[in-house]
């Protein structure tokens, strides 16, 4: 059995970060997913449910969202209610490893989706196999996750590189994988799924773009929220704070640019 550790927690500040990140990303992820009306979807690690609802708007079928955190579910339903969209999502509390599905649901979904989940678990293959069990023959499995080693900022803010490496080590310390994104196609294959597509979702931009501050803010909030864990690797808190201070002014540079690619892979159950 796999287990998971979400380093960022479920504080209101983290929920705000995730909400903002969804606004930046979801349209690009929807374009890749190429959903069809009528498709039944189960979303593993649904978090605050924004992407689950976005998928349901296209399919016209409520998405089953699996989320282990009661705090996340409560906020997911608060946001859905505020948007008048509670009918679009069926949030269920439980781990992605066990997946709280009924006997009649296993093997019946058209699509199983997981985003930013596999990097936080000890045994991602176990979860991909569970996702494969959830879909019908010919059904799709979509995986999207980080490979933090590919992120680049230029001109690089002073001190960022060692702090970012220390952040990645916080994953290793919990048995998680900060570079799982490069493994997605392999995980599909190992789970007995036929890999069909492999690409990147670009997450970044440059000074002068309207959303650029949002991308940099997301990065800063990731580092800030992980300060305690980074400090446990031996990196002084003052060093982390210096990087946060540098980012606060760096994004205003006219030549500032940020590149990050979120790995995205799709397979079909044979």
Secondary structure, DSSP 4 states (H G I P E B T S, - for coil): ---B--TT---HHHHHHHHHHHHHHHHHHHHHH---TT--EEEET-TTSHHHHHHHHHHSSPEEEEES-HHHHHHHHHHHHHTT-GGGEEEEES-TTT----TTTTT-EEEEEEES-GGGBS-HHHHHHHHHHHEEEEEEEEEEE--GGG-EEESPPTTHHHHHHHHHHHHHHTT--TTGGGGHHHHHHHTTEEEEEEEEEE--EETTSTTHHHHHHHHHHHHHHTHHHHHHTT--HHHHHHHHHHHHHHTTSTT-EEE-EEEEEEEEE-
